[in-house]
C-alpha cells in the first residue's frame, strides 16, 4: 500500500510539473539531459523546448521530461529521465528515448 506524504502526494507516484510556473530548475534539467545524451552518444541534438515534466519521489527525485530537440533540420521529441539527489549533489541521466518526429 502506498504511503502518503504531507500535501497528499503518494510516495513513488508521479506528479505533473506546472510548466507555466517558469521553473528554471526543470528547464535546466531538460538541457542537462540533452547535453548528457549528446556526450554519451557522440551526437549533436539541439535543445529547443520543454514540452512536459513530471516528478517521482524515489531514492531522490526522478524527473520525467518530454523535450523537443533539433537533429539537423528534423525536430524530434524525446522522453528523458533524470535522477537527482540534491544531498549528494548528484544529477544523472537514466534514459533518453526517442518518442516521435515532429
Backbone atoms as SQL, in Angstrom:
CREATE TABLE atoms (id INTEGER PRIMARY KEY, chain TEXT, resi INTEGER, resn TEXT, atom TEXT, x REAL, y REAL, z REAL);
INSERT INTO atoms VALUES
  (1, 'A', 1, 'UNK', 'N', 0.843, -1.182, 0.000),
  (2, 'A', 1, 'UNK', 'CA', 0.000, 0.000, 0.000),
  (3, 'A', 1, 'UNK', 'C', 0.885, 1.241, 0.000),
  (4, 'A', 2, 'UNK', 'N', 0.584, 2.190, -0.833),
  (5, 'A', 2, 'UNK', 'CA', 1.395, 3.409, -0.944),
  (6, 'A', 2, 'UNK', 'C', 1.184, 4.307, 0.262),
  (7, 'A', 3, 'UNK', 'N', 2.299, 4.855, 0.743),
  (8, 'A', 3, 'UNK', 'CA', 2.223, 5.795, 1.857),
  (9, 'A', 3, 'UNK', 'C', 1.962, 7.180, 1.305),
  (10, 'A', 4, 'UNK', 'N', 1.409, 8.045, 2.145),
  (11, 'A', 4, 'UNK', 'CA', 1.196, 9.417, 1.730),
  (12, 'A', 4, 'UNK', 'C', 2.092, 10.333, 2.529),
  (13, 'A', 5, 'UNK', 'N', 2.631, 11.349, 1.835),
  (14, 'A', 5, 'UNK', 'CA', 3.415, 12.384, 2.484),
  (15, 'A', 5, 'UNK', 'C', 2.507, 13.582, 2.699),
  (16, 'A', 6, 'UNK', 'N', 3.042, 14.600, 3.369),
  (17, 'A', 6, 'UNK', 'CA', 2.301, 15.841, 3.519),
  (18, 'A', 6, 'UNK', 'C', 1.912, 16.384, 2.159),
  (19, 'A', 7, 'UNK', 'N', 0.746, 16.974, 2.064),
  (20, 'A', 7, 'UNK', 'CA', 0.281, 17.509, 0.796),
  (21, 'A', 7, 'UNK', 'C', -0.437, 16.469, -0.046),
  (22, 'A', 8, 'UNK', 'N', -0.559, 15.240, 0.452),
  (23, 'A', 8, 'UNK', 'CA', -1.316, 14.223, -0.241),
  (24, 'A', 8, 'UNK', 'C', -0.572, 13.518, -1.360),
  (25, 'A', 9, 'UNK', 'N', 0.715, 13.808, -1.559),
  (26, 'A', 9, 'UNK', 'CA', 1.478, 13.150, -2.617),
  (27, 'A', 9, 'UNK', 'C', 1.737, 11.709, -2.232),
  (28, 'A', 10, 'UNK', 'N', 1.596, 10.812, -3.181),
  (29, 'A', 10, 'UNK', 'CA', 1.860, 9.401, -2.927),
  (30, 'A', 10, 'UNK', 'C', 3.330, 9.128, -3.203),
  (31, 'A', 11, 'UNK', 'N', 4.026, 8.562, -2.221),
  (32, 'A', 11, 'UNK', 'CA', 5.429, 8.229, -2.391),
  (33, 'A', 11, 'UNK', 'C', 5.543, 7.218, -3.510),
  (34, 'A', 12, 'UNK', 'N', 6.418, 7.499, -4.473),
  (35, 'A', 12, 'UNK', 'CA', 6.599, 6.613, -5.605),
  (36, 'A', 12, 'UNK', 'C', 5.704, 6.948, -6.779),
  (37, 'A', 13, 'UNK', 'N', 4.657, 7.740, -6.558),
  (38, 'A', 13, 'UNK', 'CA', 3.779, 8.155, -7.648),
  (39, 'A', 13, 'UNK', 'C', 4.356, 9.367, -8.363),
  (40, 'A', 14, 'UNK', 'N', 3.900, 9.616, -9.586),
  (41, 'A', 14, 'UNK', 'CA', 4.376, 10.786, -10.307),
  (42, 'A', 14, 'UNK', 'C', 3.393, 11.932, -10.136),
  (43, 'A', 15, 'UNK', 'N', 3.919, 13.143, -10.261),
  (44, 'A', 15, 'UNK', 'CA', 3.044, 14.317, -10.254),
  (45, 'A', 15, 'UNK', 'C', 3.486, 15.237, -11.373),
  (46, 'A', 16, 'UNK', 'N', 2.503, 15.875, -12.002),
  (47, 'A', 16, 'UNK', 'CA', 2.790, 16.804, -13.081),
  (48, 'A', 16, 'UNK', 'C', 3.458, 18.053, -12.539),
  (49, 'A', 17, 'UNK', 'N', 4.354, 18.608, -13.337),
  (50, 'A', 17, 'UNK', 'CA', 5.007, 19.875, -13.020),
  (51, 'A', 17, 'UNK', 'C', 4.341, 20.939, -13.872),
  (52, 'A', 18, 'UNK', 'N', 3.948, 22.047, -13.255),
  (53, 'A', 18, 'UNK', 'CA', 3.310, 23.149, -13.972),
  (54, 'A', 18, 'UNK', 'C', 4.370, 23.911, -14.759),
  (55, 'A', 19, 'UNK', 'N', 4.362, 23.759, -16.080),
  (56, 'A', 19, 'UNK', 'CA', 5.363, 24.421, -16.911),
  (57, 'A', 19, 'UNK', 'C', 5.146, 25.924, -16.972),
  (58, 'A', 20, 'UNK', 'N', 3.947, 26.389, -16.647),
  (59, 'A', 20, 'UNK', 'CA', 3.678, 27.822, -16.631),
  (60, 'A', 20, 'UNK', 'C', 4.290, 28.505, -15.419),
  (61, 'A', 21, 'UNK', 'N', 4.782, 27.725, -14.481),
  (62, 'A', 21, 'UNK', 'CA', 5.395, 28.290, -13.275),
  (63, 'A', 21, 'UNK', 'C', 6.800, 28.817, -13.565),
  (64, 'A', 22, 'UNK', 'N', 7.269, 28.645, -14.814),
  (65, 'A', 22, 'UNK', 'CA', 8.588, 29.131, -15.229),
  (66, 'A', 22, 'UNK', 'C', 9.678, 28.586, -14.308),
  (67, 'A', 23, 'UNK', 'N', 9.679, 27.284, -14.118),
  (68, 'A', 23, 'UNK', 'CA', 10.616, 26.627, -13.216),
  (69, 'A', 23, 'UNK', 'C', 11.967, 26.454, -13.907),
  (70, 'A', 24, 'UNK', 'N', 12.918, 27.297, -13.547),
  (71, 'A', 24, 'UNK', 'CA', 14.241, 27.253, -14.174),
  (72, 'A', 24, 'UNK', 'C', 14.981, 25.965, -13.852),
  (73, 'A', 25, 'UNK', 'N', 14.704, 25.357, -12.703),
  (74, 'A', 25, 'UNK', 'CA', 15.364, 24.104, -12.346),
  (75, 'A', 25, 'UNK', 'C', 14.962, 22.998, -13.328),
  (76, 'A', 26, 'UNK', 'N', 13.683, 22.911, -13.654),
  (77, 'A', 26, 'UNK', 'CA', 13.217, 21.870, -14.573),
  (78, 'A', 26, 'UNK', 'C', 13.775, 22.127, -15.973),
  (79, 'A', 27, 'UNK', 'N', 13.786, 23.377, -16.403),
  (80, 'A', 27, 'UNK', 'CA', 14.371, 23.741, -17.703),
  (81, 'A', 27, 'UNK', 'C', 15.855, 23.357, -17.732),
  (82, 'A', 28, 'UNK', 'N', 16.550, 23.612, -16.641),
  (83, 'A', 28, 'UNK', 'CA', 17.964, 23.274, -16.538),
  (84, 'A', 28, 'UNK', 'C', 18.176, 21.758, -16.636),
  (85, 'A', 29, 'UNK', 'N', 17.297, 20.982, -16.006),
  (86, 'A', 29, 'UNK', 'CA', 17.395, 19.525, -16.071),
  (87, 'A', 29, 'UNK', 'C', 17.154, 19.017, -17.487),
  (88, 'A', 30, 'UNK', 'N', 16.239, 19.648, -18.218),
  (89, 'A', 30, 'UNK', 'CA', 15.973, 19.248, -19.602),
  (90, 'A', 30, 'UNK', 'C', 17.204, 19.505, -20.473),
  (91, 'A', 31, 'UNK', 'N', 17.821, 20.665, -20.291),
  (92, 'A', 31, 'UNK', 'CA', 19.040, 20.979, -21.048),
  (93, 'A', 31, 'UNK', 'C', 20.171, 20.008, -20.676),
  (94, 'A', 32, 'UNK', 'N', 20.273, 19.691, -19.380),
  (95, 'A', 32, 'UNK', 'CA', 21.268, 18.725, -18.902),
  (96, 'A', 32, 'UNK', 'C', 21.067, 17.370, -19.590),
  (97, 'A', 33, 'UNK', 'N', 19.811, 16.916, -19.692),
  (98, 'A', 33, 'UNK', 'CA', 19.521, 15.619, -20.302),
  (99, 'A', 33, 'UNK', 'C', 19.995, 15.573, -21.752),
  (100, 'A', 34, 'UNK', 'N', 19.710, 16.636, -22.508),
  (101, 'A', 34, 'UNK', 'CA', 20.136, 16.680, -23.914),
  (102, 'A', 34, 'UNK', 'C', 21.659, 16.700, -24.001),
  (103, 'A', 35, 'UNK', 'N', 22.305, 17.527, -23.170),
  (104, 'A', 35, 'UNK', 'CA', 23.775, 17.600, -23.176),
  (105, 'A', 35, 'UNK', 'C', 24.412, 16.255, -22.837),
  (106, 'A', 36, 'UNK', 'N', 23.872, 15.576, -21.819),
  (107, 'A', 36, 'UNK', 'CA', 24.420, 14.271, -21.424),
  (108, 'A', 36, 'UNK', 'C', 24.231, 13.244, -22.541),
  (109, 'A', 37, 'UNK', 'N', 23.052, 13.247, -23.162),
  (110, 'A', 37, 'UNK', 'CA', 22.801, 12.319, -24.265),
  (111, 'A', 37, 'UNK', 'C', 23.786, 12.586, -25.399),
  (112, 'A', 38, 'UNK', 'N', 24.008, 13.856, -25.708),
  (113, 'A', 38, 'UNK', 'CA', 24.957, 14.200, -26.774),
  (114, 'A', 38, 'UNK', 'C', 26.360, 13.670, -26.461),
  (115, 'A', 39, 'UNK', 'N', 26.792, 13.843, -25.206),
  (116, 'A', 39, 'UNK', 'CA', 28.123, 13.348, -24.807),
  (117, 'A', 39, 'UNK', 'C', 28.194, 11.823, -24.877),
  (118, 'A', 40, 'UNK', 'N', 27.175, 11.160, -24.347),
  (119, 'A', 40, 'UNK', 'CA', 27.170, 9.695, -24.275),
  (120, 'A', 40, 'UNK', 'C', 27.093, 9.041, -25.647),
  (121, 'A', 41, 'UNK', 'N', 26.349, 9.657, -26.571),
  (122, 'A', 41, 'UNK', 'CA', 26.118, 9.040, -27.886),
  (123, 'A', 41, 'UNK', 'C', 26.924, 9.698, -29.000),
  (124, 'A', 42, 'UNK', 'N', 27.713, 10.729, -28.660),
  (125, 'A', 42, 'UNK', 'CA', 28.519, 11.459, -29.633),
  (126, 'A', 42, 'UNK', 'C', 27.657, 11.991, -30.786),
  (127, 'A', 43, 'UNK', 'N', 26.553, 12.658, -30.405),
  (128, 'A', 43, 'UNK', 'CA', 25.642, 13.281, -31.366),
  (129, 'A', 43, 'UNK', 'C', 25.498, 14.757, -31.010),
  (130, 'A', 44, 'UNK', 'N', 24.813, 15.505, -31.852),
  (131, 'A', 44, 'UNK', 'CA', 24.662, 16.942, -31.607),
  (132, 'A', 44, 'UNK', 'C', 23.205, 17.375, -31.726),
  (133, 'A', 45, 'UNK', 'N', 22.357, 16.828, -30.859),
  (134, 'A', 45, 'UNK', 'CA', 20.974, 17.291, -30.803),
  (135, 'A', 45, 'UNK', 'C', 20.967, 18.677, -30.176),
  (136, 'A', 46, 'UNK', 'N', 20.096, 19.549, -30.673),
  (137, 'A', 46, 'UNK', 'CA', 19.996, 20.902, -30.139),
  (138, 'A', 46, 'UNK', 'C', 18.697, 21.041, -29.347),
  (139, 'A', 47, 'UNK', 'N', 18.820, 21.387, -28.070),
  (140, 'A', 47, 'UNK', 'CA', 17.650, 21.586, -27.220),
  (141, 'A', 47, 'UNK', 'C', 16.792, 22.717, -27.772),
  (142, 'A', 48, 'UNK', 'N', 15.477, 22.484, -27.888),
  (143, 'A', 48, 'UNK', 'CA', 14.552, 23.514, -28.361),
  (144, 'A', 48, 'UNK', 'C', 13.627, 23.981, -27.248),
  (145, 'A', 49, 'UNK', 'N', 12.886, 23.027, -26.643),
  (146, 'A', 49, 'UNK', 'CA', 11.960, 23.430, -25.578),
  (147, 'A', 49, 'UNK', 'C', 11.494, 22.227, -24.772),
  (148, 'A', 50, 'UNK', 'N', 11.014, 22.543, -23.582),
  (149, 'A', 50, 'UNK', 'CA', 10.449, 21.540, -22.685),
  (150, 'A', 50, 'UNK', 'C', 8.961, 21.445, -22.971),
  (151, 'A', 51, 'UNK', 'N', 8.468, 20.247, -23.259),
  (152, 'A', 51, 'UNK', 'CA', 7.061, 20.042, -23.594),
  (153, 'A', 51, 'UNK', 'C', 6.241, 19.572, -22.405),
  (154, 'A', 52, 'UNK', 'N', 6.869, 18.857, -21.483),
  (155, 'A', 52, 'UNK', 'CA', 6.147, 18.328, -20.332),
  (156, 'A', 52, 'UNK', 'C', 7.118, 17.833, -19.288),
  (157, 'A', 53, 'UNK', 'N', 6.652, 17.778, -18.042),
  (158, 'A', 53, 'UNK', 'CA', 7.515, 17.306, -16.955),
  (159, 'A', 53, 'UNK', 'C', 6.678, 16.703, -15.842),
  (160, 'A', 54, 'UNK', 'N', 7.204, 15.640, -15.273),
  (161, 'A', 54, 'UNK', 'CA', 6.621, 15.006, -14.089),
  (162, 'A', 54, 'UNK', 'C', 7.760, 14.690, -13.141),
  (163, 'A', 55, 'UNK', 'N', 7.463, 14.632, -11.871),
  (164, 'A', 55, 'UNK', 'CA', 8.461, 14.211, -10.893),
  (165, 'A', 55, 'UNK', 'C', 7.937, 12.996, -10.148),
  (166, 'A', 56, 'UNK', 'N', 8.875, 12.202, -9.663),
  (167, 'A', 56, 'UNK', 'CA', 8.551, 10.995, -8.916),
  (168, 'A', 56, 'UNK', 'C', 9.545, 10.884, -7.774),
  (169, 'A', 57, 'UNK', 'N', 9.024, 10.742, -6.553),
  (170, 'A', 57, 'UNK', 'CA', 9.892, 10.583, -5.397),
  (171, 'A', 57, 'UNK', 'C', 10.344, 9.130, -5.341),
  (172, 'A', 58, 'UNK', 'N', 11.660, 8.937, -5.432),
  (173, 'A', 58, 'UNK', 'CA', 12.283, 7.613, -5.303),
  (174, 'A', 58, 'UNK', 'C', 13.363, 7.802, -4.246),
  (175, 'A', 59, 'UNK', 'N', 14.515, 7.183, -4.390),
  (176, 'A', 59, 'UNK', 'CA', 15.647, 7.494, -3.507),
  (177, 'A', 59, 'UNK', 'C', 16.273, 8.759, -4.084),
  (178, 'A', 60, 'UNK', 'N', 15.571, 9.856, -3.959),
  (179, 'A', 60, 'UNK', 'CA', 15.879, 11.118, -4.619),
  (180, 'A', 60, 'UNK', 'C', 14.645, 11.511, -5.404),
  (181, 'A', 61, 'UNK', 'N', 14.832, 12.253, -6.473),
  (182, 'A', 61, 'UNK', 'CA', 13.710, 12.641, -7.336),
  (183, 'A', 61, 'UNK', 'C', 14.022, 12.240, -8.767),
  (184, 'A', 62, 'UNK', 'N', 13.090, 11.488, -9.358),
  (185, 'A', 62, 'UNK', 'CA', 13.210, 11.133, -10.766),
  (186, 'A', 62, 'UNK', 'C', 12.372, 12.136, -11.544),
  (187, 'A', 63, 'UNK', 'N', 13.013, 12.819, -12.473),
  (188, 'A', 63, 'UNK', 'CA', 12.324, 13.786, -13.317),
  (189, 'A', 63, 'UNK', 'C', 12.051, 13.122, -14.664),
  (190, 'A', 64, 'UNK', 'N', 10.783, 13.085, -15.062),
  (191, 'A', 64, 'UNK', 'CA', 10.366, 12.556, -16.356),
  (192, 'A', 64, 'UNK', 'C', 10.111, 13.774, -17.240),
  (193, 'A', 65, 'UNK', 'N', 10.961, 13.981, -18.241),
  (194, 'A', 65, 'UNK', 'CA', 10.915, 15.194, -19.048),
  (195, 'A', 65, 'UNK', 'C', 10.633, 14.860, -20.505),
  (196, 'A', 66, 'UNK', 'N', 9.717, 15.584, -21.113),
  (197, 'A', 66, 'UNK', 'CA', 9.460, 15.443, -22.542),
  (198, 'A', 66, 'UNK', 'C', 10.047, 16.675, -23.207),
  (199, 'A', 67, 'UNK', 'N', 11.041, 16.462, -24.072),
  (200, 'A', 67, 'UNK', 'CA', 11.762, 17.579, -24.673),
  (201, 'A', 67, 'UNK', 'C', 11.709, 17.510, -26.192),
  (202, 'A', 68, 'UNK', 'N', 11.698, 18.691, -26.782),
  (203, 'A', 68, 'UNK', 'CA', 11.800, 18.797, -28.236),
  (204, 'A', 68, 'UNK', 'C', 13.220, 19.221, -28.565),
  (205, 'A', 69, 'UNK', 'N', 13.825, 18.527, -29.526),
  (206, 'A', 69, 'UNK', 'CA', 15.185, 18.832, -29.956),
  (207, 'A', 69, 'UNK', 'C', 15.212, 18.941, -31.472),
  (208, 'A', 70, 'UNK', 'N', 16.279, 19.544, -31.985),
  (209, 'A', 70, 'UNK', 'CA', 16.506, 19.578, -33.432),
  (210, 'A', 70, 'UNK', 'C', 17.679, 18.662, -33.735),
  (211, 'A', 71, 'UNK', 'N', 17.463, 17.771, -34.689),
  (212, 'A', 71, 'UNK', 'CA', 18.513, 16.894, -35.198),
  (213, 'A', 71, 'UNK', 'C', 18.722, 17.319, -36.643),
  (214, 'A', 72, 'UNK', 'N', 19.604, 18.308, -36.822),
  (215, 'A', 72, 'UNK', 'CA', 19.733, 18.934, -38.141),
  (216, 'A', 72, 'UNK', 'C', 18.468, 19.720, -38.422),
  (217, 'A', 73, 'UNK', 'N', 17.805, 19.391, -39.521),
  (218, 'A', 73, 'UNK', 'CA', 16.554, 20.080, -39.891),
  (219, 'A', 73, 'UNK', 'C', 15.319, 19.401, -39.304),
  (220, 'A', 74, 'UNK', 'N', 15.491, 18.224, -38.716),
  (221, 'A', 74, 'UNK', 'CA', 14.366, 17.451, -38.200),
  (222, 'A', 74, 'UNK', 'C', 14.143, 17.730, -36.719),
  (223, 'A', 75, 'UNK', 'N', 12.896, 18.035, -36.349),
  (224, 'A', 75, 'UNK', 'CA', 12.554, 18.192, -34.932),
  (225, 'A', 75, 'UNK', 'C', 12.070, 16.849, -34.419),
  (226, 'A', 76, 'UNK', 'N', 12.557, 16.502, -33.235),
  (227, 'A', 76, 'UNK', 'CA', 12.213, 15.218, -32.630),
  (228, 'A', 76, 'UNK', 'C', 11.800, 15.426, -31.186),
  (229, 'A', 77, 'UNK', 'N', 10.996, 14.499, -30.672),
  (230, 'A', 77, 'UNK', 'CA', 10.559, 14.539, -29.280),
  (231, 'A', 77, 'UNK', 'C', 11.137, 13.321, -28.565),
  (232, 'A', 78, 'UNK', 'N', 11.738, 13.574, -27.415),
  (233, 'A', 78, 'UNK', 'CA', 12.332, 12.524, -26.585),
  (234, 'A', 78, 'UNK', 'C', 11.753, 12.570, -25.182),
  (235, 'A', 79, 'UNK', 'N', 11.766, 11.411, -24.524),
  (236, 'A', 79, 'UNK', 'CA', 11.467, 11.367, -23.102),
  (237, 'A', 79, 'UNK', 'C', 12.782, 11.093, -22.390),
  (238, 'A', 80, 'UNK', 'N', 13.112, 11.978, -21.451),
  (239, 'A', 80, 'UNK', 'CA', 14.335, 11.822, -20.671),
  (240, 'A', 80, 'UNK', 'C', 13.962, 11.568, -19.224),
  (241, 'A', 81, 'UNK', 'N', 14.757, 10.750, -18.563),
  (242, 'A', 81, 'UNK', 'CA', 14.608, 10.536, -17.117),
  (243, 'A', 81, 'UNK', 'C', 15.916, 10.941, -16.465),
  (244, 'A', 82, 'UNK', 'N', 15.824, 11.897, -15.529),
  (245, 'A', 82, 'UNK', 'CA', 16.997, 12.397, -14.823),
  (246, 'A', 82, 'UNK', 'C', 16.787, 12.161, -13.335),
  (247, 'A', 83, 'UNK', 'N', 17.731, 11.458, -12.717),
  (248, 'A', 83, 'UNK', 'CA', 17.700, 11.217, -11.274),
  (249, 'A', 83, 'UNK', 'C', 18.483, 12.325, -10.594),
  (250, 'A', 84, 'UNK', 'N', 17.866, 12.906, -9.564),
  (251, 'A', 84, 'UNK', 'CA', 18.520, 13.979, -8.825),
  (252, 'A', 84, 'UNK', 'C', 18.489, 13.650, -7.335),
  (253, 'A', 85, 'UNK', 'N', 19.660, 13.724, -6.716),
  (254, 'A', 85, 'UNK', 'CA', 19.799, 13.559, -5.268),
  (255, 'A', 85, 'UNK', 'C', 20.556, 14.777, -4.769),
  (256, 'A', 86, 'UNK', 'N', 19.815, 15.808, -4.367),
  (257, 'A', 86, 'UNK', 'CA', 20.414, 17.087, -4.004),
  (258, 'A', 86, 'UNK', 'C', 21.423, 16.939, -2.860),
  (259, 'A', 87, 'UNK', 'N', 21.122, 16.087, -1.888),
  (260, 'A', 87, 'UNK', 'CA', 22.008, 15.938, -0.726),
  (261, 'A', 87, 'UNK', 'C', 23.342, 15.305, -1.096),
  (262, 'A', 88, 'UNK', 'N', 23.419, 14.633, -2.244),
  (263, 'A', 88, 'UNK', 'CA', 24.680, 14.055, -2.722),
  (264, 'A', 88, 'UNK', 'C', 25.261, 14.872, -3.875),
  (265, 'A', 89, 'UNK', 'N', 24.589, 15.973, -4.227),
  (266, 'A', 89, 'UNK', 'CA', 24.982, 16.791, -5.378),
  (267, 'A', 89, 'UNK', 'C', 25.062, 15.928, -6.637),
  (268, 'A', 90, 'UNK', 'N', 24.086, 15.020, -6.796),
  (269, 'A', 90, 'UNK', 'CA', 24.055, 14.076, -7.912),
  (270, 'A', 90, 'UNK', 'C', 22.962, 14.443, -8.901),
  (271, 'A', 91, 'UNK', 'N', 23.304, 14.425, -10.158),
  (272, 'A', 91, 'UNK', 'CA', 22.362, 14.594, -11.255),
  (273, 'A', 91, 'UNK', 'C', 22.819, 13.604, -12.323),
  (274, 'A', 92, 'UNK', 'N', 21.928, 12.678, -12.694),
  (275, 'A', 92, 'UNK', 'CA', 22.335, 11.584, -13.574),
  (276, 'A', 92, 'UNK', 'C', 21.251, 11.286, -14.603),
  (277, 'A', 93, 'UNK', 'N', 21.635, 11.200, -15.873),
  (278, 'A', 93, 'UNK', 'CA', 20.702, 10.826, -16.933),
  (279, 'A', 93, 'UNK', 'C', 20.476, 9.319, -16.876),
  (280, 'A', 94, 'UNK', 'N', 19.227, 8.914, -16.652),
  (281, 'A', 94, 'UNK', 'CA', 18.887, 7.488, -16.555),
  (282, 'A', 94, 'UNK', 'C', 18.465, 6.921, -17.902),
  (283, 'A', 95, 'UNK', 'N', 17.722, 7.700, -18.691),
  (284, 'A', 95, 'UNK', 'CA', 17.319, 7.234, -20.020),
  (285, 'A', 95, 'UNK', 'C', 16.985, 8.438, -20.893),
  (286, 'A', 96, 'UNK', 'N', 17.054, 8.225, -22.204),
  (287, 'A', 96, 'UNK', 'CA', 16.762, 9.277, -23.181),
  (288, 'A', 96, 'UNK', 'C', 16.233, 8.567, -24.409),
  (289, 'A', 97, 'UNK', 'N', 14.904, 8.498, -24.545),
  (290, 'A', 97, 'UNK', 'CA', 14.287, 7.681, -25.577),
  (291, 'A', 97, 'UNK', 'C', 13.502, 8.511, -26.581),
  (292, 'A', 98, 'UNK', 'N', 13.737, 8.225, -27.863),
  (293, 'A', 98, 'UNK', 'CA', 13.030, 8.898, -28.951),
  (294, 'A', 98, 'UNK', 'C', 11.564, 8.469, -28.943),
  (295, 'A', 99, 'UNK', 'N', 10.648, 9.443, -28.935),
  (296, 'A', 99, 'UNK', 'CA', 9.220, 9.134, -28.988),
  (297, 'A', 99, 'UNK', 'C', 8.685, 9.246, -30.408),
  (298, 'A', 100, 'UNK', 'N', 8.963, 10.392, -31.063),
  (299, 'A', 100, 'UNK', 'CA', 8.494, 10.593, -32.440),
  (300, 'A', 100, 'UNK', 'C', 9.130, 11.848, -33.029),
  (301, 'A', 101, 'UNK', 'N', 9.013, 11.957, -34.348),
  (302, 'A', 101, 'UNK', 'CA', 9.445, 13.179, -35.038),
  (303, 'A', 101, 'UNK', 'C', 8.271, 14.138, -35.060),
  (304, 'A', 102, 'UNK', 'N', 8.576, 15.435, -35.157),
  (305, 'A', 102, 'UNK', 'CA', 7.528, 16.451, -35.178),
  (306, 'A', 102, 'UNK', 'C', 7.189, 16.784, -36.610);
